[in-house]
Amino acid sequence: MAERRAAATAAAAEPDFLQFNDLACETVGGKVIFASDEWFAPAANLLKREPPQFIASAFTEFGKWMDGWETRRKRKPGHDWCIIQLGVPGLIHGLDVDTSFFTGNHSPHVSVQAGCLDKPPNFTLEGDRTGMAASDSQLAAVAKLGSEAWPQLVGVSELKPGYSDSCHNYFKVNFNHRVTHLRLNMYPDGGIARLRVYGVGQRDWSSVSAHQDVDLVALTNGGVCLGYSDAHFGHPRNMIGLGRAVNMADGWETARRLDRPKDLKVDQRGILQVPGWEWAVFRLGRPGVISGVEVDTNHFKGNFPDSCSIEVCSLTPEEEAQCVRTRWNSGKWQVLLAPQKLRPHHRHLYDEAELSLSRPVSHVRLIIRPDGGVSRLRLWGRPTAIAAANQQRPASKL
């Protein structure tokens, strides 16, 4: 009981923006295109999906192996910095500068700047960069970006060392402009394990034909998770990620519900009759008419949900904010997909004939019974025109 209370307290202390998508993760195409120095550990490690690890016995010819970005002890003027190209351009709402395991060698201070470039730079970093520093030609190429003058997302701020109770350095961001690239400055040198860039993707919808079906909830199209009932083993935002899931950790998985009947029974369709269910709510990247649904239980073989259903509604930003405050206890939900029996490790496809509504919607709620895991949710349809006033929604306080 004490452990559960401690976990609840820790969750309550986490900032709201952690609900959003990581726009810089390597799995969505984020990459480091420049780093001033990478002597002990390459900057590409900053964008790994997996949590940092520490191996006490691991050394390279350049020194201690570290799972992060670590520069040499600086012995000349200046400070170390790198340029990150976001995998998904968009609005940034918060950052986590994670110093895990950098306990005597973390960077003492950091700042972050943002740029929005029309075209990606024509340079990048390749291969294992351990033991290397930026060449004169790389310095000349990156200088053309003028990144030192980019607007600040985070001013010069102190970082805490990488102990388990202090490693997550959270910074809320108030910057209402699209971002494609970041400049991460460490002062003057040291190590950072991970950089998580939480935000909402922004797609240029002017290039999308009115007759083209798109995945309206995809991370790359601006879809975002706004609430959920449980995420014990995996966050629901994983369901709107790129491609198919690589493993169970790359999906949404809940704890086993404790209100399951002692003896399970099914209805005439073979669907379990249970009192409880779990849910996750998403805002579509653009309101639209949903004509096809995919619920993928890939990798969930002994822990897939018994059934699922989908509800939808259309909300203004003010109505959305109210729903967030009431944990989505709204009377506006309407059924899009009636309860469907699910199979393990399988892509379930539903077309227009199986969907109940054919009008534009802005929000969806995936319901699973009684619990379990789903790896991907795809909502295919055609985006609809929206008023200019709603083109840029304010971020919800989740």
N, C-alpha and C positions, 0 to 999 in steps of 0.2 A: 504493500500500500504506500509506503514511504517513497519507494522508487517511482511509482506512478505519479504521486504528487510532485516529485522533483521534476519529472519529465514534463508535466503539465505547466509548471512554473517556467521551465526553460522555453517551452513553446510560446508561452504568453509574452516572454521577453523578446522574442524574435520580431524584427520589423515586418510591417505589412507587405513590403515589396517583394519578399521572398516567394510570394505566390506567383509572380510573373515568370516569363521565360528567360533563360540565359542566352542572350543574343550573341555572345562571343565564344561559346563552347565549340571545341573542335568538331563535335559531331554535327553541328549545323553549318560548318564551313568557316568558322572563325580561325584566324591565323595571325601569327606574329610576322610582320614583314620587315622589321628593322629592330635591332637591339645594339646598344652601344658596347656592351660587354657581356659575355656568357662563359666566363672562365670556369666556374665550378659546376654550373647547371644551366641548360639552355632555356631561353624565355618561352619556347613553345610549350613547356610544361605548365605554364600558367593556365592554359585553356583546356587541359585534360578534363574529361568528364568524371573520372574516378577520383575519390577523395585522396589526399596526399598520404603517402606511407613513409615509414622510416625503417631503414635496414642498418643496424649498427655496424655491421661488418663490411658494408659496401663502400669501396673506394675506387677511384679512377686514377689515372696517371697525373691528373691535375689536382687531386685532393679528395675530400669527402664527397661521396655521391649524395645528392639531395634531390628530392622529388619536388622541384620548383624551379624558379629562376634565381640564380645566385651569381653575383659578380665578384671580381677580385677586390681586395682591399685597395681603395683608390689612393694613388700617390701623386696625383696631378690635379690641376684645377678642373672644376666642373662637377657634374653628378651623372649618374647612369639613368637611362631612359629607353623606352621601346615604343614602337608603333604597332597597334593591333587593328587589323581589319575585321569588322564584325561579320559574322556569318549571315546575320539577318539585320539589315539596317532598320532603325526604328527609334521610338521614344524610350529613353532610359529613365527609370524611376529610382534605382538604387544600386549600390555596389557592395560586394563583400571582398575585401582584400584580406585573404587568408594567409596567415604566417605559420601555419602548422609545422611544428618540428624545427623551425628556425628560432632557437632559444638563446643562442649567444651570437647569432649572426644575422638576425633579421634587420631589414631596413628600418631605421628609426623614424623616418618621416616619408610621406608620399603626397603626391598631388596627381590629379587626372584632368586632362583636357580633351575636348571633343571637336571633331571636324566632320563636315559633310561634303564629300568630294563627288563631283559629277562622274568621274571615271576613276577606277581603281589605279593606283600607281603601277607602273610596269616593272617593279622589282619586288623580290620576295627573298626569303631565307630557305635554303635547302639543306637536307642532311643533318647529321649530328653536329651541333655547333659548340659542344663542350670544349673549353680551352681556347675559344676564339673571341675576337673583338671586331668591331666594325672597321672595314677597310676605308681608305681614303675615298675610293670610288663610291662606296655605299654611303658615306657621310655626305658626299657631294650630291648624290641622288636624293637623299631624304631631305636635304636642306631646301630643295625646291618646293617642298610642301609648306614651308613656313609654319610648321606645327608649334613652334615656341609661342606663336601669337594666337593659337586657337583659344576659344572661350574655355573657362574653367568649369568643370563639373564639381570638382572637389579641390578646395584650396589646400595649401600645405598643411598637412595634418599629421599628428603623431600616430604611429602604429604600435600596437602592443605585441609582445613576444608570442611565440608560437606554442605556448602551453595550452592544454585542452580547454581551460576556462577563460582564455583571453585571446585565442588565435583568430577569431572572427571579428574583423574590424569593419563594421557596417557604416555605410554613408548614404543617407537619403539624398536624392538628386532632384532639384527643381530646375528643369531645363526643357522648355516646350518646343524643341526643334529636333528634326530628324538627324540622326547621327549615323555615319558610316564607318568612322575610324576614331580610335582613342590614342592619346599619348599618355602613357603611364610613366611618371617620374618618381624615382626613388632618391632620397637625399641622405647621405651622398652615394651610398653603395649598400650592398648586403643582399638579403634574400627575401623573396615572397613566394609562397607555395602555389596559390591559385588566385585568379581574378574572376569573379562571377559578375556578370553585367546583366542585371534584371530589368526587363522592360517589355514593350509590346512592339512587334514588327509592324512596319508600314510599307505597304505595297503601292506601286503606282498603278491605280486601277484604270487610268486612262488608256492603257495599252491592252486592256481586256475587252474582247468583243462581247456585246450584249447577248450573243448566241453561243458563248463558250461556257461549258460547265467547268467549274473550279471547286477545289476543296475549301469551302467557306470557313472552316474552323482551323485550318492548318496554321501552325506557328508562323510559317513564311508569309502567310496571307493576312496576318494580324490577329488571328484567334488567340484567346487568352482564357485561362481558368480563373474564375472569380469566387469559387467556393466549393467546398466538398464536406462530406460527412466524416470520412476517415481516410488516412493515407499512411497506414502503419508501415507498410513495406515498400511503397512506391507512390510518388505524387501523380495526381491525375494529369498534370500538364505534360507528362511524358507521352500521353496518348496522341497528342497533336504534333509530335516530332516528325522528323524526316524519315522516309523509307519504312521498312518493317523493323520491328524491335530486334535488337541483337541478343537479348536475353530477358529473363523475367524482371530484372532491375530496371529495364528500359520501358516499363509500363506502369499502370496504376494497379496497386494491390492493397486490399484492406485486411484488417485483422479478422479472425473468425468471430462472427456475432455470437454473443453468449445467450441470446434469447431464442436460439434454434430449438425447435421441439425435440423432445427426447426420442420420439419415434416419428420419422419423416413420412409424409404422405403426399401424393400427387393428384392433380386433377385429371380430367379426361384427355388433356393434351400432353400429359406427362410432366407438367410443370409443378415443382415443389410448392406446397402451400405453407408459407412461412409468414410470421408476423412482421419481421423486420426487413429493412433494405438499406442499401448505401447509394449515395448520389454524388454527382459532380456536375457543376454548372460552368458553362462556357459562354463568352460573348463571341459572336462570329466576327471575323475580320471585316466583313461588310454585310449588312442585311441582305437577305436573298431568299429565293424560293428553293427549298431543298427537294431534290428529285431522286436522290439515291443515298443510301447509308451503308457504311461498312463498319462492322464491329469485329475486330480481329483479336482472337484469344491465343495468338502465336506464343509458344513456350509455356502457356498455362495448361498443363496436362492433368494435374491432380488438384488444382486449385482454381479452376475456371468458375465463373458464376453459373448458377443453374439457368437463369433467364435474365433478360434485359428488356427495357422499354425506354422510349425517348419522348420527352415532352418539350414543347417550344412556347415561346411568347415573343412579343415585340415590346421593347421598353425604351423610354426616354432616359437620358442620363440621370435625371432626378429620380425616376422610378427605380433605376438600377441601384442607385445609392441607398434608397430605402430598403430594397431587397437584401442588400449586403448587410444592413443593420439588423434585419430580422432573420438572417441566415436562410434567405430564399424561401421563406414561408409565405409565398404569394398565391393569390387566387387566380392569377392570369395564365397559369400553365394550361396548355391544351395538348392532347395526345397526338404525337406525330407517328410513332410506331408502337403498336400494342405489344404486350408481353410476348417475347419470343424465346423458345427453348434454345439454349446454347450448347455447343459442342467443344471439347478440348482442342487446343492447338489448331484452330480452324478460322478461316476468313468467312464471315457471315455477310452476305450481300443481300440488300433489300432494295427493290426498285419502286417506281411510282405506284404500282398496283397495290403495294403493301403499306403505303404511307397514307395517313388520314387527312393531311392538309396540303393545300397547294397555294398558299399565300405567303408573302414575305415575312420573315421572322428575324429577330436580332439575337436571341439567346436560346440556348438549348440546355436541357438537363438529362443526363444519362443516368438511368436507374438500374442497379443490378440487385438481384435477389439470390440468396440472402447476403452473399459477400463474395470475395474472390478477386481475380485479376483480369484485366483487359489490357492488351498491349497497344492497340491503335483504334482511334475513332476517326472515320472520314465522313464528311457530310458534303456530298456533291450537289451542286446547284448553280444557279445563275444569279450573280449579284444584281441588286436593284439600285436605282439612283436614289441618293439621299440628299436632303437639304444641305446647303453649304454650311449652315450653322452647326450641323452635326458631324461635319467632316472630321473634326478633331475632338474626340470625346475627352473630357477630363478623366484623370485616373481615379478609379474608385478607391476608397479607403477600405481595404479588404478585411 
